Every structure is written in C-alpha cells, then in structure tokens.
Amino acid sequence: MTIRFFILALFVMSQSAIADIDSKALIEGCREYVAIYDKREKRRLLAAVSTSVEEAMRAGLCRGMLEEHHQHQRYNCDSSWYKQAAFIAEQDPENYFYTRETLLDQACDR
C-alpha cells in the first residue's frame, strides 16, 4: 500500500496541472487518504483490494501535496502525514476560502 501511495504521489507531483489544485480538491483528497488509511488499519490486506483507482488517486494527491509542502516550507513541520491529512479532511470544502498553501501551513502547525 505504501508503494502505491508513493507511485501516485510521484505521478501527481510530475503533472503540470498541480498548480490548478485548489483547497477543495486537497480537502477531498485528504478525506480519501484518511479513509483508506483507517480502512487499512481495520482490515489490513483487504484495504488494497477494496480501494478504487479513483480513491487511490485522490489520496495520492493529498499525500503528494503534503510531501511537496514539507520539502519546500520555510519552517520545520513535526506533525505526521496522517495528522496533517486528518486536519485538512476535517475542513468544509464549501466554506473554506483560503488558498491551498494556507491550508497546508495550518495543517503543518497542528
């Protein structure tokens, strides 16, 4: 499962369309990431089988954005990937009006 996320994260980061990802897409991707991670903890092997390609892509987008932000931020982020993704997933995509960079910064501060 980790390899799957790594490959998806590389794919997402290599696409030029990454500049078009807004906070709403990031929130939805992190919801998928948290759901898959939680499912994996409960069912272990079945999580990979029961996860669709679309769900994995959205989750990979979240993880890729978190990794990229972590590499390029100006300060140290001590929060785990899961905690950051969980914070982002808790946001309401219809009522979140800040940029994705602000959202990533806020998640890192958790």
DRENTI-554944 format. One record per residue: x, y, z of N, C-alpha, C, O, CB in turn; residue in one letter; residue number from 1. Coordinates in steps of 0.02 Angstrom, whole numbers, plus 50000, padded with zeros to 5 digits. Glycine has a CB too. Layout:
BEGIN
  n.c1  n.c2  n.c3 ca.c1 ca.c2 ca.c3  c.c1  c.c2  c.c3  o.c1  o.c2  o.c3 cb.c1 cb.c2 cb.c3 marpa torpa
     X     Y     Z     X     Y     Z     X     Y     Z     X     Y     Z     X     Y     Z     a   NUM
...
// end
This chain:
BEGIN
  n.c1  n.c2  n.c3 ca.c1 ca.c2 ca.c3  c.c1  c.c2  c.c3  o.c1  o.c2  o.c3 cb.c1 cb.c2 cb.c3 marpa torpa
 50042 49941 50000 50000 50000 50000 50044 50063 50000 50028 50111 49965 49953 50000 50061     m     1
 50098 50062 50038 50143 50120 50040 50173 50133 49972 50180 50191 49951 50198 50108 50092     t     2
 50191 50080 49936 50219 50088 49869 50167 50121 49823 50184 50163 49782 50242 50020 49841     i     3
 50105 50101 49831 50051 50129 49790 50046 50205 49800 50042 50243 49752 49983 50096 49806     r     4
 50047 50226 49863 50044 50298 49877 50105 50334 49850 50100 50389 49824 50037 50310 49952     f     5
 50163 50303 49857 50225 50334 49833 50222 50344 49757 50239 50398 49732 50285 50291 49851     f     6
 50200 50294 49721 50195 50299 49648 50143 50352 49629 50155 50392 49583 50175 50231 49617     i     7
 50087 50352 49663 50036 50402 49648 50060 50473 49665 50046 50520 49628 49972 50387 49687     l     8
 50096 50479 49719 50123 50545 49737 50172 50569 49685 50171 50628 49666 50157 50542 49806     a     9
 50215 50525 49660 50261 50545 49607 50224 50565 49544 50242 50614 49512 50309 50487 49591     l    10
 50173 50529 49528 50132 50545 49469 50101 50614 49476 50104 50655 49431 50078 50492 49458     f    11
 50071 50626 49534 50037 50690 49545 50087 50747 49542 50073 50799 49512 50002 50690 49613     v    12
 50145 50739 49573 50194 50792 49575 50225 50806 49507 50249 50861 49494 50248 50775 49625     m    13
 50224 50756 49462 50254 50766 49397 50208 50801 49348 50229 50820 49294 50275 50700 49368     s    14
 50146 50808 49365 50097 50838 49320 50098 50914 49326 50101 50941 49382 50027 50811 49334     q    15
 50096 50948 49270 50095 51021 49271 50030 51049 49297 50026 51107 49317 50109 51049 49202     s    16
 49978 51009 49298 49913 51031 49321 49911 51040 49397 49860 51062 49423 49860 50982 49301     a    17
 49964 51025 49431 49965 51031 49503 49952 51103 49525 49925 51114 49580 50031 51007 49531     i    18
 49969 51150 49484 49957 51220 49501 49883 51236 49504 49863 51285 49535 49991 51266 49451     a    19
 49841 51194 49473 49769 51206 49471 49732 51174 49530 49671 51181 49535 49741 51180 49407     d    20
 49767 51139 49573 49735 51106 49629 49719 51158 49682 49763 51193 49707 49781 51050 49659     i    21
 49655 51162 49698 49633 51211 49748 49623 51178 49815 49632 51117 49822 49569 51247 49725     d    22
 49603 51217 49865 49595 51190 49932 49538 51139 49934 49541 51091 49973 49582 51246 49982     s    23
 49487 51148 49893 49431 51100 49893 49454 51031 49870 49437 50981 49900 49374 51125 49847     k    24
 49494 51028 49816 49520 50964 49792 49567 50933 49844 49567 50872 49852 49558 50974 49725     a    25
 49606 50974 49878 49651 50949 49930 49611 50919 49988 49628 50866 50014 49697 51005 49955     l    26
 49558 50953 50009 49516 50928 50064 49485 50861 50045 49485 50814 50085 49461 50980 50081     i    27
 49458 50857 49984 49427 50795 49962 49479 50738 49957 49464 50681 49974 49391 50805 49894     e    28
 49539 50754 49933 49591 50704 49928 49613 50680 49996 49625 50620 50006 49651 50732 49891     g    29
 49618 50725 50044 49638 50705 50111 49584 50665 50146 49599 50622 50188 49655 50767 50153     c    30
 49522 50677 50130 49468 50635 50157 49477 50563 50132 49468 50516 50171 49398 50662 50137     r    31
 49494 50555 50069 49506 50488 50042 49567 50456 50075 49566 50397 50093 49516 50491 49966     e    32
 49620 50495 50084 49681 50470 50115 49667 50443 50185 49689 50388 50203 49735 50525 50118     y    33
 49632 50483 50225 49616 50463 50294 49571 50401 50293 49581 50355 50333 49581 50521 50332     v    34
 49522 50399 50249 49476 50342 50245 49514 50278 50226 49502 50226 50255 49420 50356 50194     a    35
 49559 50283 50178 49597 50224 50157 49644 50202 50213 49650 50142 50226 49638 50239 50093     i    36
 49676 50249 50245 49722 50233 50300 49684 50199 50357 49708 50149 50384 49757 50297 50326     y    37
 49626 50226 50374 49586 50196 50428 49562 50127 50408 49561 50081 50449 49527 50241 50445     d    38
 49542 50119 50345 49519 50054 50321 49576 50003 50323 49566 49945 50340 49492 50061 50248     k    39
 49635 50026 50306 49693 49982 50307 49707 49958 50378 49724 49900 50388 49755 50018 50278     r    40
 49701 50002 50426 49713 49983 50495 49662 49932 50519 49679 49889 50561 49711 50045 50540     e    41
 49601 49935 50495 49549 49889 50517 49551 49823 50481 49540 49770 50511 49481 49921 50508     k    42
 49565 49825 50416 49560 49764 50376 49625 49739 50348 49627 49685 50318 49513 49776 50320     r    43
 49679 49775 50358 49745 49757 50334 49746 49743 50259 49744 49790 50219 49770 49696 50370     r    44
 49748 49681 50239 49758 49662 50170 49700 49683 50125 49712 49697 50066 49767 49588 50166     l    45
 49640 49684 50150 49582 49699 50108 49578 49772 50086 49543 49787 50038 49520 49681 50144     l    46
 49613 49817 50119 49610 49887 50101 49635 49898 50030 49605 49938 49993 49652 49929 50149     a    47
 49687 49865 50010 49713 49873 49942 49665 49846 49890 49659 49874 49835 49781 49838 49935     a    48
 49630 49794 49907 49583 49763 49860 49519 49804 49855 49491 49810 49801 49566 49692 49882     v    49
 49497 49833 49910 49433 49869 49910 49440 49943 49894 49390 49979 49897 49400 49861 49977     s    50
 49499 49967 49878 49509 50037 49861 49508 50045 49785 49545 50011 49749 49576 50063 49890     t    51
 49466 50090 49760 49461 50101 49688 49520 50143 49664 49555 50174 49704 49395 50135 49670     s    52
 49530 50142 49599 49584 50182 49570 49571 50256 49583 49618 50294 49598 49590 50169 49494     v    53
 49509 50278 49578 49492 50348 49589 49507 50369 49661 49533 50423 49673 49418 50361 49573     e    54
 49489 50326 49708 49502 50341 49779 49577 50345 49791 49601 50390 49826 49471 50288 49824     e    55
 49614 50299 49762 49686 50299 49771 49718 50361 49740 49766 50388 49768 49717 50236 49740     a    56
 49693 50383 49683 49720 50443 49651 49708 50505 49694 49753 50546 49703 49688 50453 49582     m    57
 49647 50512 49720 49633 50569 49763 49676 50567 49827 49701 50618 49849 49558 50571 49782     r    58
 49683 50508 49855 49725 50501 49915 49798 50516 49899 49833 50548 49939 49719 50430 49944     a    59
 49820 50495 49841 49889 50509 49819 49901 50583 49809 49956 50608 49822 49904 50472 49756     g    60
 49849 50618 49787 49855 50690 49779 49868 50723 49847 49911 50766 49853 49790 50719 49747     l    61
 49831 50701 49897 49840 50729 49964 49910 50715 49989 49945 50761 50011 49788 50698 50013     c    62
 49931 50653 49986 49997 50635 50012 50052 50670 49973 50101 50693 50003 50007 50559 50008     r    63
 50044 50675 49907 50094 50710 49867 50099 50783 49884 50154 50811 49887 50078 50702 49793     g    64
 50042 50816 49895 50043 50886 49914 50075 50896 49982 50112 50944 49992 49972 50914 49914     m    65
 50060 50852 50029 50091 50856 50095 50166 50848 50091 50204 50886 50123 50061 50803 50143     l    66
 50189 50800 50053 50261 50788 50046 50295 50848 50012 50348 50870 50034 50274 50725 50006     e    67
 50265 50873 49959 50294 50930 49923 50297 50991 49968 50347 51028 49968 50254 50945 49860     e    68
 50244 51003 50005 50243 51060 50051 50297 51053 50105 50331 51101 50123 50173 51068 50084     h    69
 50304 50992 50130 50354 50979 50181 50425 50993 50155 50467 51018 50193 50349 50906 50205     h    70
 50438 50978 50093 50505 50989 50064 50519 51062 50051 50577 51083 50052 50511 50950 50000     q    71
 50467 51102 50039 50478 51171 50019 50457 51224 50070 50462 51283 50056 50442 51184 49956     h    72
 50436 51203 50128 50416 51253 50177 50476 51285 50210 50532 51258 50208 50371 51222 50230     q    73
 50465 51341 50241 50520 51380 50271 50533 51362 50344 50582 51384 50373 50505 51453 50266     r    74
 50490 51321 50373 50499 51302 50443 50488 51227 50451 50461 51195 50406 50452 51342 50489     y    75
 50507 51201 50506 50503 51129 50517 50433 51108 50536 50401 51140 50578 50552 51107 50572     n    76
 50409 51055 50506 50342 51028 50520 50350 50962 50556 50376 50914 50528 50300 51020 50454     c    77
 50328 50959 50618 50336 50899 50658 50274 50854 50657 50277 50798 50682 50352 50918 50729     d    78
 50219 50876 50628 50159 50836 50626 50167 50778 50577 50201 50784 50526 50099 50878 50607     s    79
 50136 50722 50593 50138 50664 50548 50094 50677 50487 50051 50721 50487 50115 50599 50585     s    80
 50108 50638 50434 50067 50645 50373 49993 50635 50390 49950 50671 50366 50089 50594 50319     w    81
 49980 50584 50431 49910 50568 50448 49877 50626 50485 49820 50644 50469 49907 50504 50490     y    82
 49911 50655 50535 49881 50711 50572 49867 50770 50527 49816 50803 50533 49928 50732 50630     k    83
 49913 50784 50482 49903 50839 50435 49843 50825 50389 49800 50868 50379 49966 50851 50393     q    84
 49841 50764 50363 49785 50745 50318 49719 50746 50355 49669 50768 50328 49797 50675 50288     a    85
 49719 50723 50418 49657 50723 50458 49633 50794 50470 49573 50808 50467 49669 50687 50525     a    86
 49679 50840 50485 49659 50910 50495 49628 50938 50431 49576 50970 50433 49720 50953 50515     f    87
 49660 50926 50375 49634 50951 50311 49567 50919 50296 49521 50953 50272 49684 50937 50253     i    88
 49560 50854 50309 49497 50818 50295 49439 50845 50336 49382 50839 50315 49507 50744 50308     a    89
 49453 50873 50394 49401 50899 50438 49371 50965 50412 49318 50986 50435 49428 50909 50508     e    90
 49405 50998 50366 49382 51063 50342 49322 51054 50295 49315 51002 50262 49439 51100 50305     q    91
 49280 51104 50293 49221 51102 50249 49242 51132 50182 49257 51192 50178 49161 51142 50280     d    92
 49243 51092 50129 49267 51118 50064 49223 51173 50035 49246 51213 49994 49271 51062 50014     p    93
 49160 51176 50056 49115 51228 50030 49123 51294 50067 49103 51347 50041 49043 51205 50035     e    94
 49153 51292 50126 49160 51353 50166 49233 51369 50182 49246 51409 50228 49121 51346 50229     n    95
 49279 51340 50146 49350 51355 50158 49374 51400 50101 49378 51378 50044 49392 51289 50162     y    96
 49390 51462 50118 49404 51511 50066 49477 51531 50061 49494 51578 50025 49363 51572 50078     f    97
 49521 51497 50097 49591 51513 50094 49626 51471 50040 49597 51424 50013 49625 51501 50162     y    98
 49687 51490 50024 49724 51454 49972 49746 51386 49998 49745 51373 50059 49785 51495 49949     t    99
 49766 51342 49953 49790 51276 49975 49855 51283 50015 49868 51243 50059 49801 51230 49913     r   100
 49895 51334 50000 49957 51345 50038 49941 51362 50110 49975 51338 50156 49999 51400 50005     e   101
 49891 51404 50120 49870 51421 50188 49845 51359 50225 49861 51349 50283 49816 51476 50188     t   102
 49806 51319 50189 49780 51258 50219 49837 51210 50238 49836 51180 50291 49732 51224 50170     l   103
 49885 51203 50194 49943 51160 50208 49984 51187 50267 50008 51148 50308 49988 51154 50146     l   104
 49992 51253 50271 50028 51283 50327 49991 51270 50393 50021 51252 50443 50036 51360 50317     d   105
 49925 51279 50392 49885 51267 50452 49889 51194 50474 49893 51180 50534 49812 51285 50440     q   106
 49889 51148 50426 49894 51077 50443 49961 51061 50474 49966 51019 50519 49883 51034 50380     a   107
 50013 51093 50450 50080 51081 50475 50088 51107 50547 50127 51079 50586 50133 51115 50429     c   108
 50050 51158 50564 50054 51187 50631 50018 51145 50684 50022 51162 50743 50025 51257 50630     d   109
 49984 51092 50665 49947 51050 50712 49992 51004 50748 49968 50965 50790 49894 51010 50676     r   110
// end
